[in-house]
Amino acid sequence: MSIKKRGLSWVVRKQSNGQRCHLSYRSYDEACHTHRLLKENICTPNDIQPIKLEQAYDKCIAEAGHKGQAYKYQISQARKNIAYFSDCPLTEITQERIGEYRAFLSEQKLSNGTRNRRLSSLKKVISWANEKGHIKTTLKMTYFREGKKVYNPYTQDEIKKLFEYCETHNEPEIVLLLYILFSTGMRVGECLKLDINNDYHGEEGYIIIRESKNGDQRKVPVSNVLKKILSDLTPDEIERFHKLKYDQAEYRIGKIFKLVFPDREDATIHLIRHTVATNLVSSMSLAYVQKILGHKQIRTTVRYTHPSVKDLKEAIDECCLLNVVAA
């Protein structure tokens, strides 16, 4: 532990448990006073200068090692929480203030899922600070109740109707986007970041996704139907597809879905991924589907599959052990 002059400030430097702490003061006397308190173990650095919420988030996210969209998501949640708490010291975030924050979230036009993600992010950074010894209190987080979401995958007739509409209304880049999504089940963001000229490998029969949600690259196999479509693309069609932006694509497809499926409130672009997963799991191992969709946890893949009673009946008929007896 030492005191050093840095610019106009006096800095008390202390290292403990492999972590460095720098405390800055305007006067030498204040620095000496802190130095004595720390040296005699009368208090800790956190008692003198508590870690702030933004600092805690920076260190917590850095240690977690998130990549790609997962990193961007954590940063987004952190910024929203910091905006409310005004980057106050973590020691000032009490159970009462969390209750006030929960009341604030309930007044905002947000889904309960979004509200819970904000609270979960806050709980994560508080738990991290507790583990590291920055705070000594355990705070309880009361989440909002979420209704169970019901996913009804698109039927073959609905898919056919969708493509017929897009083709007759001159939406070539949207048609190509839908072809790729319905064939591969990849995320919309992943699809729109594709460089078809470099990421599509026709001879090997796969598309390489370089920027995935979790930051990992993966190869997605291409069906013969999609292979023919991609191989027949003209340079102009490829260029138009590359110019398509996420917000623009989501808006245009959302508008189309409202026209094609007026009676379906759940008709979204993300439902395509659920539809593909449900279709794939009927003919291949769940582990294969996990690889294609790019999930790190197989339990996530399970949430994307929604077999109907008809699908289950066909599976039972095909696998029934009595088939041997009946034969």
Secondary structure as the mmCIF struct_conf table of DSSP 4:
data_model
#
loop_
_struct_conf.conf_type_id
_struct_conf.id
_struct_conf.beg_label_comp_id
_struct_conf.beg_label_asym_id
_struct_conf.beg_label_seq_id
_struct_conf.end_label_comp_id
_struct_conf.end_label_asym_id
_struct_conf.end_label_seq_id
STRN STRN1 SER A 2 ARG A 6
TURN_TY1_P TURN_TY1_P1 GLY A 7 LEU A 8
STRN STRN2 SER A 9 SER A 16
TURN_TY1_P TURN_TY1_P2 ASN A 17 GLY A 18
STRN STRN3 GLN A 19 TYR A 25
BEND BEND1 ARG A 26 SER A 27
HELX_RH_AL_P HELX_RH_AL_P1 TYR A 28 LYS A 39
TURN_TY1_P TURN_TY1_P3 GLU A 40 ASN A 41
BEND BEND2 ILE A 42 CYS A 43
HELX_RH_AL_P HELX_RH_AL_P2 PRO A 45 ILE A 48
BEND BEND3 GLN A 49 GLN A 49
HELX_LH_PP_P HELX_LH_PP_P1 PRO A 50 ILE A 51
STRN STRN4 LYS A 52 LYS A 52
HELX_RH_AL_P HELX_RH_AL_P3 LEU A 53 ALA A 64
TURN_TY1_P TURN_TY1_P4 GLY A 65 GLY A 65
HELX_RH_AL_P HELX_RH_AL_P4 GLY A 68 PHE A 85
TURN_TY1_P TURN_TY1_P5 SER A 86 ASP A 87
STRN STRN5 PRO A 89 PRO A 89
HELX_RH_3T_P HELX_RH_3T_P1 LEU A 90 GLU A 92
HELX_RH_AL_P HELX_RH_AL_P5 GLN A 95 GLU A 107
BEND BEND4 GLN A 108 LYS A 109
HELX_RH_AL_P HELX_RH_AL_P6 ASN A 112 GLU A 131
TURN_TY1_P TURN_TY1_P6 LYS A 132 GLY A 133
BEND BEND5 HIS A 134 HIS A 134
HELX_LH_PP_P HELX_LH_PP_P2 TYR A 143 ARG A 145
HELX_LH_PP_P HELX_LH_PP_P3 GLY A 147 LYS A 149
HELX_LH_PP_P HELX_LH_PP_P4 PRO A 153 THR A 155
HELX_RH_AL_P HELX_RH_AL_P7 GLN A 156 THR A 168
TURN_TY1_P TURN_TY1_P7 HIS A 169 ASN A 170
HELX_RH_AL_P HELX_RH_AL_P8 PRO A 172 THR A 184
HELX_RH_AL_P HELX_RH_AL_P9 VAL A 188 LEU A 192
TURN_TY1_P TURN_TY1_P8 LYS A 193 LYS A 193
HELX_RH_AL_P HELX_RH_AL_P10 ILE A 196 ASP A 199
STRN STRN6 TYR A 200 HIS A 201
TURN_TY1_P TURN_TY1_P9 GLY A 202 GLY A 205
STRN STRN7 TYR A 206 ILE A 209
BEND BEND6 ARG A 210 GLU A 211
TURN_TY1_P TURN_TY1_P10 LYS A 213 ASN A 214
BEND BEND7 GLY A 215 GLY A 215
STRN STRN8 ARG A 218 PRO A 221
HELX_RH_AL_P HELX_RH_AL_P11 ASN A 224 SER A 231
TURN_TY1_P TURN_TY1_P11 ASP A 232 ASP A 232
HELX_RH_AL_P HELX_RH_AL_P12 PRO A 235 HIS A 242
TURN_TY1_P TURN_TY1_P12 LYS A 243 LYS A 243
HELX_RH_AL_P HELX_RH_AL_P13 TYR A 246 VAL A 260
TURN_TY1_P TURN_TY1_P13 PRO A 262 ASP A 263
TURN_TY1_P TURN_TY1_P14 GLU A 265 ASP A 266
BEND BEND8 ILE A 269 ILE A 269
TURN_TY1_P TURN_TY1_P15 HIS A 270 HIS A 270
HELX_RH_AL_P HELX_RH_AL_P14 LEU A 271 VAL A 281
TURN_TY1_P TURN_TY1_P16 SER A 282 SER A 283
BEND BEND9 MET A 284 MET A 284
HELX_RH_AL_P HELX_RH_AL_P15 LEU A 286 LEU A 293
TURN_TY1_P TURN_TY1_P17 GLY A 294 GLY A 294
BEND BEND10 LYS A 296 GLN A 297
HELX_RH_AL_P HELX_RH_AL_P16 ILE A 298 TYR A 304
HELX_RH_AL_P HELX_RH_AL_P17 VAL A 309 CYS A 319
TURN_TY1_P TURN_TY1_P18 LEU A 321 LEU A 321
HELX_RH_AL_P HELX_RH_AL_P18 LEU A 322 ALA A 326
#
